[in-house]
Amino acid sequence: MRPQVVLTTTLLLNATLFVANLWIALVSDSRTVLAEAILTATDLIGSALLLWGLRLSRRPADIRHPFGFGKERFFWAFVSIVITFTIAGIVALVTGFDQWVNPHPIGHLSAGVLVVAATLAASAAGMSVTLRELRLGRETLQGLLESSQQGLKSVFYQDAVAIVGAVVALGGLLVVYRTHLDAIDGVVAAFEGFLLVAAGFVLAAESREYLVGRALAPSLARDLLGLVERDARVARVRSIQSMQLGPDDALVALRINFQDGLTTDQLEMAIDQIGHAVRTAYPVVRHLVIEPES
């Protein structure tokens, strides 16, 4: 999967949607359309932060950062989640609640309906880009959601929340158009805000694990362990420790009890060959430490 394609597409779509939604929100004074503008604005900022994190993560390792800068992507994904979901959600929630409690007339409803419908179509298009990239990379959506690709998951959830929010906003504006109950405009905006905050808390909690230092997925660790223990020179793997250093970068440390009777040269050859086999089978393991034990 190509993260840069997904992030750049999302950035361009959100830039266009933000301008359209903000203009209609100012003209119509609709809190629902304003909530959509807030959502697209923060999606725009979030996508820019994710691209910045991707750029920083590609810097080569140095003395102070011997394992590279892969965790930059986790950090900027976390910042993006906080801004995109939490802050934006609270702003939309507050503005929606104000319109709910103290409703005021809304103008240009037809323009509001059109721009929200356009937002729905663009969000669906953005999600289709992510799904297409998954197909090209022979990956599944479930695999993405269970992976450590926090930035791409954030983009996917942004699109999902945007689609649900746009559907609700479209329905709300149509209800206002038919009933002239302006308070519905506030209810819809508040709902969109709540949806953003809820999604933000879920993603932020998951991002925290990667920032602190999350191990490889148990299934991947078991498969890796099985690969090593199939080597005839290995008596037993006494321990396996791992940490995700980035979405495509992991550190693995193995303590291996080798068979008795191996010479020093044979032991060195076994370590080299096991290391090569692990890195070939699991490219995500870019840093491998093998500690032999008697």
Residue pairs with C-beta under 8 A, 6 or more apart in sequence:
1 133
1 134
1 136
1 137
1 139
1 144
1 149
1 152
2 133
2 136
2 137
3 50
3 54
3 149
3 151
3 152
4 51
4 54
5 129
5 133
6 129
6 130
6 133
6 152
6 155
7 47
7 50
7 51
7 54
7 151
7 155
8 51
9 126
9 129
10 43
10 47
10 126
10 129
10 155
10 158
10 159
11 44
11 47
11 48
11 51
13 122
13 123
13 125
13 126
14 40
14 41
14 43
14 44
14 47
15 44
16 122
17 36
17 40
17 118
17 119
17 122
18 37
18 40
18 41
18 44
20 115
20 118
20 119
21 33
21 34
21 36
21 37
21 40
21 115
21 116
21 119
22 37
22 41
24 30
24 33
24 108
24 111
24 112
24 115
25 33
25 34
25 36
25 37
27 107
27 108
27 111
28 106
28 107
28 108
28 109
28 111
28 112
29 104
29 105
29 106
29 107
30 106
30 109
30 112
30 173
30 185
31 95
31 96
31 98
31 99
31 185
31 186
31 188
31 189
32 96
32 112
32 116
32 169
32 172
32 173
32 185
32 188
32 189
32 192
33 112
33 115
33 116
33 169
33 173
34 92
34 95
34 189
35 92
35 95
35 96
35 165
35 169
35 188
35 189
35 192
35 193
36 115
36 116
36 119
36 165
36 166
36 169
36 192
38 88
38 91
38 92
38 95
39 88
39 92
39 161
39 162
39 165
39 192
39 196
40 119
40 162
41 88
42 83
42 84
42 85
42 87
42 88
43 84
43 158
43 162
45 80
45 83
45 84
46 80
46 81
46 83
46 84
46 154
46 155
46 158
47 80
47 155
49 76
49 79
49 80
49 83
50 73
50 76
50 77
50 80
50 151
50 154
50 155
52 76
53 72
53 73
53 75
53 76
53 77
53 80
53 151
54 73
54 151
56 69
56 72
56 76
57 68
57 69
57 70
57 71
57 72
57 73
57 246
58 69
59 68
59 69
60 68
61 67
61 68
61 69
67 245
67 249
67 251
67 287
68 245
68 246
68 249
68 286
69 246
70 245
70 246
70 247
70 248
70 249
71 210
71 211
71 245
71 246
72 246
73 150
73 151
73 246
73 247
74 148
74 150
74 207
74 210
74 211
74 244
74 246
74 247
75 211
76 151
77 150
77 151
77 154
77 207
78 150
78 204
78 207
78 208
78 211
80 151
80 154
81 150
81 154
81 200
81 203
81 204
81 207
82 200
82 204
84 154
84 158
84 196
84 200
85 157
85 161
85 196
85 197
85 199
85 200
85 201
85 203
85 204
86 196
86 197
86 200
86 201
86 204
88 193
88 196
89 192
89 193
89 194
89 195
89 196
89 197
89 198
89 199
89 200
90 193
90 197
91 193
92 189
92 190
92 192
92 193
92 196
93 189
93 190
93 193
93 194
93 197
94 193
95 189
95 193
96 185
96 186
96 187
96 188
96 189
96 190
96 191
96 192
96 193
97 186
97 190
98 186
99 182
99 183
99 185
99 186
99 189
100 183
100 186
100 187
100 190
101 186
103 181
103 182
103 183
103 185
103 186
104 182
105 182
106 112
106 176
106 182
106 185
109 173
109 176
109 177
110 177
112 173
113 170
113 173
113 174
113 177
116 166
116 169
116 170
116 173
117 166
117 170
119 162
119 166
119 169
120 162
120 163
120 166
120 167
120 170
123 159
123 162
123 163
123 166
124 159
124 163
126 155
126 159
126 162
127 156
127 159
127 160
127 163
130 144
130 152
130 155
130 156
130 159
131 141
134 140
134 141
134 143
134 144
144 152
144 153
144 156
145 153
145 156
146 217
147 153
147 247
148 210
148 214
148 244
148 246
148 247
149 247
150 203
150 206
150 207
150 210
150 247
151 247
152 247
153 203
154 203
157 199
157 203
161 195
161 196
161 199
164 195
165 191
165 192
165 195
165 196
168 188
168 191
168 192
169 188
169 189
169 192
171 188
172 184
172 185
172 187
172 188
173 185
173 188
175 181
175 184
176 182
176 184
176 185
210 244
213 243
213 244
214 243
214 244
215 221
215 241
215 242
215 243
215 244
216 224
216 242
216 244
216 250
216 252
216 284
220 282
220 284
221 240
221 242
223 282
224 240
224 252
224 278
224 281
224 282
224 285
225 237
225 240
227 277
227 278
227 281
228 234
228 237
228 254
228 256
228 274
228 277
228 278
229 236
229 237
231 270
231 273
231 274
231 277
232 259
233 258
233 259
233 262
233 266
233 270
234 256
234 257
234 258
234 259
234 270
234 274
235 257
235 258
235 259
235 260
236 256
236 257
237 254
237 255
237 256
237 257
238 255
238 256
238 257
238 293
239 253
239 254
239 255
240 252
240 253
240 254
240 255
241 252
241 253
242 250
242 251
242 252
242 253
243 250
243 251
244 250
245 251
245 286
245 287
248 283
248 284
249 284
249 286
249 287
250 284
250 285
250 286
250 287
251 285
251 286
251 287
251 288
251 289
252 278
252 285
252 287
252 288
252 289
253 288
253 289
253 290
253 291
254 288
254 289
254 290
254 291
255 291
255 293
256 274
256 290
256 291
256 292
256 293
257 292
257 293
257 294
258 267
258 270
258 292
258 293
258 294
260 294
262 270
267 292
271 290
271 292
274 290
275 288
275 290
278 285
278 288
279 285
279 286
279 288
